Amino acid sequence: MCGIAAPEVFGADDYGNSVVLITGDIPVALEAKVRRAEGNCPERAIHIEA
């Protein structure tokens, strides 16, 4: 789900597990997409720190 909401930020490894593609701060232009990914994560595995 996170890869669909923010494909610039989330991808998948060789086993299909989600991975974060960006290190460090999320660019301002992608913040809304990342928040949408957090809200739609069925496992609540994404947590955004302000």
ZATI-485622 format. One record per residue (C-alpha): x, y, z; residue number from 0. Coordinates in nm, 3 decimals, always signed. Layout:
N
<site><x>X</x><y>Y</y><z>Z</z><pos>NUM</pos></site>
...
This chain:
50
<site><x>+0.000</x><y>+0.000</y><z>+0.000</z><pos>0</pos></site>
<site><x>+0.278</x><y>+0.245</y><z>+0.083</z><pos>1</pos></site>
<site><x>+0.443</x><y>+0.188</y><z>-0.254</z><pos>2</pos></site>
<site><x>+0.119</x><y>+0.278</y><z>-0.427</z><pos>3</pos></site>
<site><x>+0.069</x><y>+0.594</y><z>-0.221</z><pos>4</pos></site>
<site><x>+0.429</x><y>+0.717</y><z>-0.245</z><pos>5</pos></site>
<site><x>+0.633</x><y>+0.519</y><z>-0.501</z><pos>6</pos></site>
<site><x>+0.911</x><y>+0.778</y><z>-0.489</z><pos>7</pos></site>
<site><x>+0.964</x><y>+0.696</y><z>-0.121</z><pos>8</pos></site>
<site><x>+0.869</x><y>+0.330</y><z>-0.076</z><pos>9</pos></site>
<site><x>+0.970</x><y>+0.029</y><z>-0.282</z><pos>10</pos></site>
<site><x>+1.010</x><y>-0.345</y><z>-0.241</z><pos>11</pos></site>
<site><x>+1.309</x><y>-0.570</y><z>-0.186</z><pos>12</pos></site>
<site><x>+1.370</x><y>-0.903</y><z>-0.360</z><pos>13</pos></site>
<site><x>+1.128</x><y>-1.073</y><z>-0.120</z><pos>14</pos></site>
<site><x>+0.844</x><y>-0.825</y><z>-0.164</z><pos>15</pos></site>
<site><x>+0.901</x><y>-0.652</y><z>+0.169</z><pos>16</pos></site>
<site><x>+0.858</x><y>-0.276</y><z>+0.177</z><pos>17</pos></site>
<site><x>+1.170</x><y>-0.062</y><z>+0.196</z><pos>18</pos></site>
<site><x>+1.226</x><y>+0.312</y><z>+0.229</z><pos>19</pos></site>
<site><x>+1.409</x><y>+0.448</y><z>-0.074</z><pos>20</pos></site>
<site><x>+1.501</x><y>+0.787</y><z>+0.072</z><pos>21</pos></site>
<site><x>+1.748</x><y>+0.843</y><z>+0.354</z><pos>22</pos></site>
<site><x>+1.725</x><y>+1.150</y><z>+0.570</z><pos>23</pos></site>
<site><x>+1.444</x><y>+1.403</y><z>+0.557</z><pos>24</pos></site>
<site><x>+1.151</x><y>+1.358</y><z>+0.321</z><pos>25</pos></site>
<site><x>+1.136</x><y>+1.637</y><z>+0.062</z><pos>26</pos></site>
<site><x>+0.853</x><y>+1.883</y><z>+0.124</z><pos>27</pos></site>
<site><x>+0.702</x><y>+1.801</y><z>-0.215</z><pos>28</pos></site>
<site><x>+0.650</x><y>+1.438</y><z>-0.103</z><pos>29</pos></site>
<site><x>+0.519</x><y>+1.498</y><z>+0.251</z><pos>30</pos></site>
<site><x>+0.150</x><y>+1.468</y><z>+0.159</z><pos>31</pos></site>
<site><x>+0.210</x><y>+1.138</y><z>-0.021</z><pos>32</pos></site>
<site><x>+0.403</x><y>+0.999</y><z>+0.276</z><pos>33</pos></site>
<site><x>+0.129</x><y>+1.103</y><z>+0.519</z><pos>34</pos></site>
<site><x>-0.126</x><y>+0.930</y><z>+0.294</z><pos>35</pos></site>
<site><x>+0.091</x><y>+0.617</y><z>+0.298</z><pos>36</pos></site>
<site><x>+0.109</x><y>+0.631</y><z>+0.678</z><pos>37</pos></site>
<site><x>-0.268</x><y>+0.665</y><z>+0.706</z><pos>38</pos></site>
<site><x>-0.332</x><y>+0.379</y><z>+0.464</z><pos>39</pos></site>
<site><x>-0.079</x><y>+0.132</y><z>+0.603</z><pos>40</pos></site>
<site><x>-0.286</x><y>-0.170</y><z>+0.713</z><pos>41</pos></site>
<site><x>-0.013</x><y>-0.286</y><z>+0.950</z><pos>42</pos></site>
<site><x>+0.060</x><y>+0.060</y><z>+1.094</z><pos>43</pos></site>
<site><x>+0.426</x><y>+0.000</y><z>+1.011</z><pos>44</pos></site>
<site><x>+0.488</x><y>+0.362</y><z>+0.907</z><pos>45</pos></site>
<site><x>+0.538</x><y>+0.627</y><z>+1.171</z><pos>46</pos></site>
<site><x>+0.621</x><y>+0.985</y><z>+1.078</z><pos>47</pos></site>
<site><x>+0.818</x><y>+1.188</y><z>+1.327</z><pos>48</pos></site>
<site><x>+0.776</x><y>+1.563</y><z>+1.308</z><pos>49</pos></site>
